[in-house]
Amino acid sequence: MAIKSLNQFSWLRTAVLSGRRHWFALRYGVNIHPSSSISTSGRIVSGARGSITIGRDTLIAFKTLLITRDVRTGESRPITIGARSFVGGGAIVLPGVTIGDEAIVAAGSVVMDDVPERTIVAGNPARVVRRDIEVTKRGRLASADQRAQRWQD
């Protein structure tokens, strides 16, 4: 019997990501909302328990790095990522950064300063490239959902 769709294994992906979320909570004291997920290749360098908070419906993509330990001072500075946000693959979020609600961090960006809510940032260092965006769950642009709906109709 051939596999018709990988969607039949979605329960496995959900279980793995849930286990990973619990591991981060136990090991590093990371506060991840149950509706959010961090990729299995995402990495955390935490200087203190409870120094990373991730809001609801947020997605942290593959090969991201969240660092709370400041190498110059040795202190831990907290990272906060808001609700309905997206951090793209290969992005690096440095100590003390707050990413606002409904914000998108482009892939490969290096976030050194706070990201305002409802913006898209990109580059090294990350700079605002678009403001007043509308997103759905996991930081997906609402306009992308509308285009996809038109193609399905």
Long-range contacts (C-beta under 8 A, 24 or more apart in sequence): 16-40, 28-52, 30-54, 33-57, 33-58, 33-83, 35-137, 36-60, 38-64, 39-63, 39-64, 39-89, 42-66, 45-69, 46-76, 47-74, 47-75, 47-76, 47-77, 47-95, 48-76, 50-78, 51-76, 51-77, 51-78, 51-79, 52-78, 52-79, 52-80, 52-81, 53-78, 53-79, 53-80, 53-81, 54-81, 55-80, 55-81, 55-82, 55-83, 55-84, 55-85, 55-101, 56-83, 56-84, 57-83, 57-84, 57-137, 57-138, 58-82, 58-83, 58-84, 58-85, 58-86, 58-87, 58-138, 58-139, 59-85, 59-86, 59-87, 59-138, 59-139, 60-87, 61-86, 61-87, 61-88, 61-89, 61-91, 61-107, 62-89, 62-90, 63-89, 63-90, 64-88, 64-89, 64-90, 64-91, 64-92, 64-93, 65-91, 65-92, 65-93, 66-93, 67-92, 67-93, 67-94, 67-95, 68-95, 69-95, 70-95, 70-96, 82-117, 84-135, 84-136, 84-137, 84-138, 84-139, 85-135, 85-139, 86-135, 86-138, 86-139, 86-140, 87-139, 102-133, 102-134, 102-135, 102-139, 103-139, 104-133, 104-135, 104-139, 104-141
